[in-house]
Amino acid sequence: MSYILEMRGIYKHFGEVLANDHVDLKVEAGTVHSIVGENGAGKTTLMCILYGLYKADSGQIFIDGKEVDINSPSDAIANGIGMIHQHFKLIPAMTVAENVMLGLEPRKGKIFLDLKQINQQTKELSDRYGLAVDPKALVGNISVGIKQRVEILKVLYHKANIMILDEPTALLTPQESEDLFRVINHLREDGKTILFISHKLKEIMQISDRITVMRDGKIVDTVEKRDTNEVKLARMMVGRDVFLKPAPAPKKVDGAVLKVEDVSAVNEFHRPVLTDVSFDVRSGEILGIAGIDGNGQTELVRALIGLQPITKGKITLKGKQMDHKPVKLIRDEGIGVVPEDRLMEGLVVDFNVQENLFLGLQRNKPFSDGKLISWKAVRKNADDLVKFFDIRTPNNEQKVNLLSGGNQQKIIVARELSHNPEMIIAAQPTRGLDIAATDFVHEQLIKQRDEGKAILLLSLSLDEILLLSTRIAVIYKGSIVAIVNKDETTAEDLGLMMLGGTYEHIPA
């Protein structure tokens, strides 16, 4: 059998971390070939090597049976390979067509941009693949789902035959994910080859033709979709059965720990980002905040911890007013925060594991007597948390920028839960985590809930919101449009509200 892509003996290490251990991957043309594995399994590294973002220490890449040398994304593009990243690489102030053509713009007389041709070519590509994108729309004004289509158009315009999609549904609603799958099916029918990376096994089973499972930098197996299921894939990934199951009902729900009353805020351009937001989070419950990315979730978390000034309203924690208070005071009142951006807000990436595991707690006992840091206590804390939270690191003095994203996230979760907060704000707590790590974090949040903690969960995964939440608040354009009991709604209902529909208008 001939393959459009072969990667043979791919070997790559970063310091002491072995990312790819002589990996052999074969991909048939015109198929959706998914790659799954735990955090640190090596799948993203393998795809980055294919796209020229990393250079393998050894190994070979073959396209249509011909060996190619890929040292940069330009080399990959020249060989018909395109990559669509989880975080989009678009310029908001430019139109869809201008983003698609960027760097390869048709010109009149080699000087002036041919805007008519730019728009026409974008529309032709959009129509051909059923993408339904307006070439003249400003990227800053379109939805997340449409932005992803623009990324696909960019790759198609560069004449890619092999397309890498890295966690493509991480930011999408259920409806937008279904739309994406229709586009992928259209691309497959047109002969394109899709490499699909996702932690969502339900999606893997829905869209794939073949599935490669990686563990510890090696390929465990490659199977046909018809010969496997979610349970078998999870078992191959982690070596045991793993099930993400709904949280049991709370043991006891008491009074409100956090109250948010009519809170409004504006951004640096004085435009509203939060408008009359009101809700409470009770002891012993998980309140989920569901919404499409960019609808005020970031500003809400920042307002709750004192980083986003509010223009109106009141925030109280255990009866004490917290708005307009310093961040340290708010944290010292008993709030643990898992921020949505782990690299910018949750970690100091040039610090090592043990340093990050007591970050923000360095003035507290047992780490300090008020004058000097007790490194013995720091090391013991790291030893305990690394073991309990299964943080994969060669040693506790490893810099965190050399760990996988999932292990970086586990460091933050471990640190924030370890100091026994009464209120936990968990923003995207399992973003980038594999199924086993996700299951572990879910168990920890449920345990904290059952110990009487109040938990505010913000997640772009509706599955996660529905699995964990007691109640669910939907945020849209900076406002809470509905608060419903978990058992009285569905993912479809929530998705419609996230797109602007009201609870009353959702059909029964």
C-alpha positions as MATLAB code, in Angstrom:
seq = 'MSYILEMRGIYKHFGEVLANDHVDLKVEAGTVHSIVGENGAGKTTLMCILYGLYKADSGQIFIDGKEVDINSPSDAIANGIGMIHQHFKLIPAMTVAENVMLGLEPRKGKIFLDLKQINQQTKELSDRYGLAVDPKALVGNISVGIKQRVEILKVLYHKANIMILDEPTALLTPQESEDLFRVINHLREDGKTILFISHKLKEIMQISDRITVMRDGKIVDTVEKRDTNEVKLARMMVGRDVFLKPAPAPKKVDGAVLKVEDVSAVNEFHRPVLTDVSFDVRSGEILGIAGIDGNGQTELVRALIGLQPITKGKITLKGKQMDHKPVKLIRDEGIGVVPEDRLMEGLVVDFNVQENLFLGLQRNKPFSDGKLISWKAVRKNADDLVKFFDIRTPNNEQKVNLLSGGNQQKIIVARELSHNPEMIIAAQPTRGLDIAATDFVHEQLIKQRDEGKAILLLSLSLDEILLLSTRIAVIYKGSIVAIVNKDETTAEDLGLMMLGGTYEHIPA';
ca = [
       0.000    0.000    0.000;
       1.233    3.510   -0.854;
       1.021    6.329    1.688;
       0.859   10.079    1.163;
       2.903   10.556    4.354;
       5.457    8.425    6.149;
       7.522    9.447    9.146;
      10.236    6.896    9.872;
      12.343    6.576   13.003;
      11.562   10.075   14.266;
      13.657   10.740   17.379;
      13.529   13.980   19.391;
      14.524   14.928   22.906;
      14.506   18.185   24.873;
      17.185   18.016   27.545;
      16.304   15.030   29.725;
      12.825   14.707   28.208;
      12.480   12.154   25.408;
       9.546   13.383   23.299;
       9.641   11.035   20.283;
      11.332    7.645   20.500;
      11.891    6.312   16.962;
       8.308    6.929   15.834;
       6.990    5.382   12.605;
       3.755    6.915   11.252;
       2.001    6.001    8.011;
      -0.952    7.978    6.666;
      -3.174    7.102    3.714;
      -4.256    9.807    1.267;
      -7.793   11.174    1.490;
      -8.380   10.047    5.095;
      -8.853   11.613    8.502;
      -6.027   10.145   10.576;
      -6.307   11.019   14.266;
      -3.469   10.993   16.778;
      -4.290   10.620   20.469;
      -2.303   10.175   23.647;
      -1.687   11.424   27.166;
      -0.006   14.746   27.846;
       3.651   14.316   27.043;
       2.956   11.329   24.787;
       4.737   13.108   21.919;
       1.907   13.748   19.456;
       2.260   17.540   19.280;
       6.043   17.283   19.003;
       5.618   14.863   16.100;
       3.289   17.268   14.283;
       5.591   20.221   14.964;
       8.428   18.248   13.364;
       6.226   17.543   10.345;
       5.396   21.248   10.013;
       9.000   22.375   10.489;
       8.571   24.066   13.869;
      11.029   21.549   15.369;
      13.859   19.637   13.755;
      14.076   15.919   14.571;
      17.352   14.670   16.022;
      17.088   11.778   13.599;
      14.556   10.186   11.274;
      13.070   10.624    7.805;
       9.919   12.137    6.292;
       8.435   10.929    3.005;
       5.706   12.660    0.985;
       4.192   10.490   -1.773;
       7.134    8.124   -1.401;
       9.764   10.835   -1.848;
      12.034   11.786    1.040;
      11.805   15.477    1.941;
      13.836   17.701    4.242;
      11.638   19.978    6.368;
      13.520   22.616    8.339;
      10.862   25.328    8.571;
       7.135   25.949    8.014;
       8.075   27.328    4.584;
       9.521   23.918    3.691;
       6.348   22.229    4.949;
       4.101   24.542    2.925;
       6.230   23.941   -0.169;
       5.594   20.210    0.325;
       1.827   20.655    0.585;
       1.571   20.570    4.405;
      -0.505   23.086    6.348;
      -1.136   23.432   10.081;
      -4.149   24.991   11.793;
      -3.208   25.884   15.342;
      -5.532   25.826   18.340;
      -4.825   29.533   18.894;
      -5.524   31.317   15.640;
      -2.858   33.310   13.786;
      -5.113   36.033   12.355;
      -4.956   39.835   12.244;
      -8.245   41.236   13.630;
      -8.001   44.600   11.828;
      -7.800   42.941    8.398;
     -10.575   41.348    6.362;
     -11.047   37.632    5.885;
      -9.673   37.806    2.336;
      -6.654   39.891    3.375;
      -5.788   37.357    6.093;
      -6.160   34.453    3.660;
      -3.904   36.022    1.034;
      -1.367   37.547    3.449;
       2.126   37.183    1.998;
       0.863   35.901   -1.363;
      -1.406   38.781   -2.387;
      -2.263   39.163   -6.084;
      -1.183   42.607   -7.297;
      -1.814   44.977  -10.162;
       1.377   45.898  -11.928;
       3.402   44.249   -9.124;
       2.701   47.270   -6.890;
      -0.956   47.698   -5.944;
      -3.042   45.056   -4.221;
      -5.744   43.595   -6.432;
      -8.546   43.673   -3.842;
     -11.151   42.508   -6.328;
      -9.147   39.384   -7.149;
      -8.335   38.807   -3.451;
     -12.034   38.810   -2.564;
     -12.977   36.718   -5.596;
     -10.386   34.013   -4.957;
     -11.361   33.798   -1.291;
     -15.050   33.459   -2.216;
     -14.280   30.738   -4.764;
     -12.334   28.723   -2.178;
     -15.028   29.276    0.424;
     -17.788   28.134   -1.954;
     -15.833   25.117   -3.166;
     -15.395   23.691    0.341;
     -18.699   24.823    1.823;
     -17.042   27.191    4.294;
     -19.607   30.006    3.956;
     -17.249   32.874    4.813;
     -17.711   36.531    3.794;
     -14.386   37.641    2.255;
     -15.004   41.296    3.148;
     -15.804   40.736    6.846;
     -13.343   42.085    9.397;
     -11.769   39.200   11.320;
     -12.210   41.122   14.568;
     -15.985   41.037   14.083;
     -16.507   37.344   13.293;
     -17.185   34.393   15.592;
     -14.633   31.841   16.769;
     -16.114   29.189   14.473;
     -15.777   31.449   11.421;
     -12.212   32.358   12.402;
     -11.350   28.691   12.277;
     -12.786   28.487    8.763;
     -10.556   31.409    7.797;
      -7.540   29.448    9.064;
      -8.637   26.521    6.909;
      -8.967   28.861    3.909;
      -5.402   30.113    4.498;
      -4.088   26.570    4.405;
      -6.116   25.757    1.279;
      -4.868   28.902   -0.464;
      -1.333   27.650    0.104;
      -2.393   24.486   -1.773;
      -2.025   22.125    1.175;
      -2.916   18.479    0.580;
      -2.016   17.408    4.137;
      -3.720   19.464    6.855;
      -2.826   19.268   10.562;
      -5.649   20.287   12.919;
      -4.425   20.712   16.498;
      -7.270   20.575   19.060;
      -9.603   22.225   16.509;
     -12.778   22.143   18.636;
     -11.275   23.443   21.888;
     -12.962   26.851   21.496;
     -16.130   25.811   19.676;
     -19.749   25.289   20.707;
     -21.379   21.919   19.871;
     -23.063   23.509   16.844;
     -19.781   24.975   15.597;
     -18.036   21.617   16.087;
     -20.667   19.910   13.945;
     -20.160   22.585   11.276;
     -16.403   21.929   11.398;
     -16.938   18.197   10.964;
     -19.056   18.877    7.865;
     -16.177   20.925    6.467;
     -13.674   18.168    7.280;
     -15.852   15.602    5.523;
     -16.011   17.886    2.480;
     -12.204   18.227    2.499;
     -11.802   14.449    2.739;
     -14.191   13.926   -0.168;
     -12.068   16.354   -2.190;
      -8.984   14.193   -1.547;
      -7.373   16.164    1.271;
      -5.625   14.274    4.062;
      -6.376   15.414    7.609;
      -4.201   14.820   10.674;
      -6.562   15.417   13.610;
      -5.274   15.878   17.174;
      -7.796   15.952   20.003;
      -8.271   14.830   23.605;
     -12.007   14.374   22.973;
     -12.432   10.678   22.231;
     -16.080   11.095   21.272;
     -14.974   13.418   18.465;
     -12.158   11.076   17.479;
     -14.671    8.257   17.011;
     -16.997   10.537   15.068;
     -14.595   11.956   12.490;
     -11.679    9.502   12.057;
     -10.895    6.808    9.522;
      -7.788    5.576   11.331;
      -6.416    6.352   14.793;
      -2.836    6.261   16.070;
      -2.334    6.016   19.837;
       0.901    7.315   21.374;
       2.300    6.782   24.857;
       5.656    7.850   26.313;
       6.937    9.055   22.950;
       6.144    5.804   21.135;
       3.300    4.528   18.995;
       1.224    1.932   20.829;
      -0.892    0.997   17.817;
      -2.713    2.280   14.752;
      -6.269    0.996   14.383;
      -9.253    1.367   12.093;
     -12.133    3.258   13.667;
     -14.477    0.321   13.117;
     -12.198   -1.892   15.224;
     -12.130    0.269   18.368;
     -14.179    2.437   20.728;
     -13.646    5.141   23.362;
     -12.970    2.650   26.147;
     -10.342    0.756   24.136;
      -8.635    3.991   23.061;
      -8.469    5.272   26.632;
      -7.032    1.956   27.789;
      -4.312    2.095   25.111;
      -3.523    5.705   26.014;
      -3.076    5.256   29.764;
      -2.816    1.505   30.303;
      -6.053    1.227   32.291;
      -9.782    1.899   31.970;
     -10.729    5.572   32.356;
     -14.256    6.963   32.375;
     -15.281   10.605   32.585;
     -18.500   10.384   34.540;
     -21.007   12.962   35.769;
     -20.387   14.321   39.238;
     -22.697   12.846   41.882;
     -25.184   15.210   43.477;
     -23.668   17.515   46.117;
     -23.709   16.164   49.665;
     -24.777   19.488   51.150;
     -25.232   22.954   49.642;
     -25.174   25.842   52.116;
     -25.196   29.617   51.876;
     -23.397   31.782   49.342;
     -19.636   32.118   49.768;
     -19.271   34.486   46.789;
     -21.869   37.064   45.734;
     -21.639   39.111   42.554;
     -24.243   41.863   42.326;
     -24.874   44.016   39.218;
     -21.174   44.140   38.315;
     -20.155   46.121   35.232;
     -16.717   46.875   33.786;
     -15.124   48.479   30.736;
     -11.893   47.797   28.865;
      -9.030   50.188   28.156;
     -11.072   51.678   25.277;
     -13.986   52.323   27.660;
     -16.135   49.719   25.951;
     -18.341   47.477   28.122;
     -16.916   44.034   28.845;
     -19.228   43.147   31.760;
     -22.793   44.430   32.103;
     -24.922   44.005   35.246;
     -23.503   40.568   36.062;
     -25.178   38.896   39.066;
     -24.824   35.411   40.524;
     -23.735   33.641   43.671;
     -21.635   30.558   44.361;
     -22.684   28.457   47.330;
     -20.747   26.301   49.716;
     -20.750   22.709   48.474;
     -21.624   23.414   44.839;
     -19.957   23.933   41.485;
     -21.389   26.816   39.463;
     -20.390   26.439   35.823;
     -20.021   29.454   33.527;
     -20.713   28.432   29.915;
     -19.907   30.726   27.014;
     -18.031   31.100   23.760;
     -14.500   32.384   24.256;
     -14.328   36.178   24.354;
     -17.713   36.885   25.924;
     -16.421   38.323   29.188;
     -15.097   35.239   30.982;
     -11.552   36.611   31.222;
     -12.730   39.981   32.523;
     -15.056   38.297   35.024;
     -12.243   36.263   36.584;
      -9.975   39.313   36.665;
     -12.706   41.361   38.353;
     -13.216   38.694   41.015;
      -9.530   38.650   41.971;
      -8.956   42.403   41.784;
      -7.158   42.705   38.454;
     -10.084   44.245   36.507;
     -11.549   47.448   37.982;
     -15.343   47.459   38.075;
     -17.424   50.552   37.310;
     -20.565   49.412   39.099;
     -21.814   46.743   41.462;
     -20.483   44.807   44.422;
     -18.452   41.620   45.012;
     -18.548   40.000   48.453;
     -16.670   36.967   49.785;
     -17.989   35.439   52.998;
     -19.844   38.681   53.641;
     -16.781   40.908   53.158;
     -16.775   43.376   50.290;
     -13.909   42.527   47.928;
     -14.272   44.909   45.006;
     -11.582   47.618   44.799;
      -9.375   45.585   47.157;
      -5.729   44.557   46.447;
      -5.137   41.149   44.864;
      -3.094   39.875   47.822;
      -5.846   40.749   50.288;
      -8.426   38.934   48.165;
      -6.172   35.869   47.859;
      -5.475   35.879   51.588;
      -9.219   35.777   52.269;
      -9.208   32.218   50.903;
      -9.469   32.190   47.104;
      -7.608   29.688   44.946;
      -7.341   30.550   41.254;
      -6.579   28.336   38.272;
      -6.109   30.997   35.550;
      -7.086   30.411   31.946;
      -3.631   31.339   30.596;
      -1.193   29.114   32.464;
       1.942   30.576   30.885;
       1.123   34.259   31.336;
      -0.784   34.141   34.628;
      -0.173   30.809   36.350;
       3.539   30.066   36.062;
       6.971   31.611   35.899;
       8.300   29.423   33.118;
      11.961   30.115   33.890;
      11.439   28.863   37.454;
      11.627   25.178   38.224;
       8.875   22.818   39.354;
       9.380   23.193   43.109;
       9.515   26.994   42.859;
       6.266   27.157   40.893;
       4.551   24.844   43.363;
       4.785   27.445   46.150;
       4.534   30.556   43.951;
       2.411   33.188   45.707;
       2.677   31.318   48.993;
       6.304   32.202   49.690;
       5.438   34.513   52.593;
       3.216   31.919   54.254;
       4.062   29.152   56.682;
       5.643   26.616   56.384;
       7.601   28.179   53.515;
       8.718   31.279   55.406;
       9.110   32.624   58.915;
       8.518   36.114   57.571;
      12.180   36.680   56.790;
      13.774   33.611   55.184;
      12.462   30.887   52.894;
      12.656   27.327   54.212;
      13.900   25.382   51.204;
      13.438   22.165   53.133;
       9.697   22.903   53.297;
       9.698   23.909   49.620;
      11.297   20.608   48.594;
       8.934   18.535   50.756;
       5.929   20.380   49.343;
       7.130   19.664   45.796;
       7.822   15.992   46.544;
       4.322   15.541   47.987;
       2.446   17.390   45.230;
       4.405   15.877   42.326;
       3.595   12.409   43.630;
      -0.053   13.077   44.488;
      -0.898   14.929   41.261;
       1.252   12.662   39.054;
       3.244   15.560   37.593;
       5.583   14.036   34.995;
       8.993   15.633   35.459;
      12.533   14.187   35.438;
      13.142   16.001   38.749;
      11.715   18.874   40.776;
      14.435   21.251   39.642;
      13.366   20.954   35.999;
      12.300   24.277   34.476;
       8.582   24.206   33.743;
       9.016   25.501   30.188;
      10.465   22.083   29.332;
       7.356   20.214   30.526;
       4.279   19.413   28.461;
       1.308   21.768   28.672;
      -0.662   19.204   30.632;
       2.015   18.851   33.286;
       2.318   22.631   33.521;
      -1.420   22.765   34.175;
      -1.166   20.096   36.853;
       1.409   22.212   38.700;
      -1.078   25.095   38.899;
      -3.981   22.895   40.002;
      -1.797   21.225   42.639;
      -0.584   24.543   44.031;
      -4.012   26.206   44.134;
      -5.791   23.296   45.802;
      -3.001   22.569   48.281;
      -3.451   25.690   50.430;
      -7.046   24.768   51.331;
      -8.997   27.719   49.851;
     -12.670   28.220   50.707;
     -13.477   29.547   47.235;
     -11.939   28.080   44.065;
     -12.064   29.817   40.693;
     -11.158   27.235   38.049;
     -10.816   28.778   34.570;
     -10.245   26.122   31.902;
      -8.782   23.737   34.529;
      -8.377   20.816   32.105;
      -7.440   22.710   28.950;
      -4.811   20.612   27.195;
      -5.115   17.683   29.609;
      -5.497   14.076   28.499;
      -8.392   11.918   29.637;
      -6.602   10.461   32.677;
      -5.397   13.848   33.927;
      -8.821   15.361   33.238;
     -10.473   12.604   35.263;
      -8.049   13.258   38.128;
      -8.701   17.033   38.137;
     -12.453   16.399   38.047;
     -12.136   14.099   41.056;
     -10.202   16.765   42.951;
     -12.795   19.466   42.218;
     -15.622   17.178   43.309;
     -13.679   16.309   46.474;
     -13.219   20.007   47.220;
     -16.927   20.592   46.606;
     -17.897   17.801   48.982;
     -15.639   19.304   51.647;
     -17.834   22.398   51.509;
     -15.795   24.548   49.136;
     -17.549   26.893   46.710;
     -16.302   26.377   43.147;
     -16.735   28.640   40.130;
     -15.923   26.653   36.976;
     -15.319   28.461   33.690;
     -14.839   26.100   30.767;
     -15.141   26.221   26.999;
     -15.999   22.507   27.086;
     -19.735   22.022   27.470;
     -19.103   18.374   28.271;
     -17.042   19.474   31.255;
     -19.644   22.030   32.353;
     -22.390   19.394   32.194;
     -20.300   16.742   33.931;
     -19.320   18.842   36.939;
     -21.768   21.664   37.514;
     -24.612   21.824   39.994;
     -25.965   24.961   38.334;
     -24.937   26.594   35.045;
     -24.792   30.297   34.178;
     -24.543   31.261   30.506;
     -22.511   34.362   29.643;
     -23.062   36.205   26.357;
     -21.495   39.548   25.419;
     -20.534   40.207   29.009;
     -23.953   39.501   30.525;
     -25.379   36.475   32.329;
     -28.352   35.546   30.138;
     -29.571   32.550   32.147;
     -28.847   30.477   35.247;
     -30.258   26.935   35.108;
     -29.996   23.710   37.053;
     -27.710   21.187   35.338;
     -30.444   18.533   35.224;
     -32.862   20.888   33.475;
     -30.810   21.672   30.372;
     -28.847   20.080   27.515;
     -25.688   20.881   25.564;
     -27.852   21.961   22.635;
     -29.862   24.368   24.799;
     -26.696   25.827   26.268;
     -25.107   26.162   22.828;
     -28.081   28.155   21.560;
     -27.959   30.475   24.567;
     -24.210   30.905   24.086;
     -24.964   32.133   20.574;
     -27.475   34.699   21.827;
     -30.730   32.738   22.087;
     -32.776   33.196   25.244;
     -33.846   30.383   27.524;
     -37.520   31.082   26.789;
     -36.946   30.802   23.040;
     -35.302   27.391   23.145;
     -37.737   24.792   21.790;
     -38.777   21.975   24.144;
];
